[in-house]
Every structure is written in structure tokens, then in C-alpha cells.
Amino acid sequence: MHKKVFLSVPRGLYYKMEPNQWRPHGWKYRLAWIQKGNCRVLFDNHYGKADHYHVDGQEIPYEFTTVRQLRLDFINLVKKFGGPV
């Protein structure tokens, strides 16, 4: 059994876990920007799907490199669509 370490981020969370076929890098994450009840930007990698993000409901593949880059990509995309970052 591995220990999960949760790290808070402005609008989401991520934690280190055992690598698997969906998360070969060993990171589980979910970062979301919700505006007026609508999910505008979402980065996640849930079971059954590889790394990807959503913009206004459209799913786009994402190439995860580091947690730092993930956070930067999320913040930049939220800024691009007028979000409060």
C-alpha cells in the first residue's frame, strides 16, 4: 500500500501514486475552473482515460511532463479564457 500525499492548488488537487497504465508518471490530478456553474477549464486523468483537459466541454489530449508545468498550463488556459488567476 502506498501513502497518498495531497497537495492543494488554487482550484484542484493532485497527488503522487503508484504508476499504472493510465498514469505512467504516477500523478493523479484534477484542476478545474468553474464559472457560473459551468466547467470552463478542467485538467484531469481519471481511471480509464489518459492525460487530457477540457475547454467548455471539448476534450483535448494533454502531454503531462511535470506538476509545475501542469499548474502553469492550467493557469495560462484559465487566463486565456478570462478567468480570475
C-alpha positions in Angstrom: 0.0 0.0 0.0 1.4 3.4 -0.9 0.9 6.7 1.0 -1.1 9.4 -0.8 0.1 12.9 -0.3 -2.4 15.6 -1.2 -1.2 19.0 -2.3 -3.7 21.8 -2.5 -3.7 24.1 -5.6 -6.0 27.1 -6.2 -8.7 25.1 -7.9 -7.9 21.4 -7.6 -5.7 18.8 -6.2 -3.0 16.4 -7.3 -1.2 13.5 -5.5 1.5 11.0 -6.1 0.5 7.4 -6.6 1.8 4.2 -8.0 2.2 4.4 -11.8 -0.3 2.5 -13.9 -1.4 2.3 -17.5 -3.5 5.5 -17.2 -0.9 7.4 -15.2 2.6 6.1 -16.1 4.1 9.3 -14.5 2.5 8.4 -11.1 0.4 11.6 -10.7 -3.3 11.8 -10.3 -4.8 15.2 -10.7 -7.9 17.3 -11.2 -7.8 21.1 -11.7 -11.0 22.9 -12.6 -12.2 26.4 -13.2 -16.0 26.7 -12.8 -17.7 29.9 -13.9 -21.4 30.5 -13.1 -21.9 26.8 -12.6 -20.2 25.8 -15.9 -16.9 23.9 -16.0 -14.8 26.1 -18.4 -11.4 24.5 -18.0 -10.7 21.1 -16.5 -7.4 19.1 -16.4 -7.7 15.6 -15.2 -6.6 12.0 -15.7 -9.3 9.8 -14.2 -9.4 6.0 -14.4 -9.9 4.7 -18.0 -8.5 7.9 -19.6 -5.0 9.1 -20.2 -4.0 12.7 -19.5 -6.4 15.3 -21.1 -8.1 18.6 -20.5 -11.5 20.1 -21.3 -12.3 23.6 -22.5 -16.0 24.4 -22.5 -16.9 20.7 -22.8 -14.4 19.8 -25.5 -11.9 17.1 -24.6 -8.3 17.6 -25.7 -5.3 15.2 -25.2 -2.6 16.6 -22.8 1.0 15.6 -22.6 1.9 15.6 -18.9 5.5 16.5 -18.1 5.7 17.8 -14.5 3.3 19.1 -11.8 4.8 22.5 -12.2 4.1 22.6 -15.9 0.6 21.2 -15.3 -0.2 24.1 -13.0 1.3 26.7 -15.4 -0.7 25.2 -18.3 -3.9 25.3 -16.3 -3.3 28.9 -15.1 -2.5 30.1 -18.6 -5.6 28.5 -20.1 -7.8 29.9 -17.4 -6.3 33.4 -18.1 -6.8 32.9 -21.8 -10.5 32.5 -21.3 -10.8 35.4 -18.9 -10.6 33.6 -15.6 -9.5 35.0 -12.3 -6.0 33.7 -11.7 
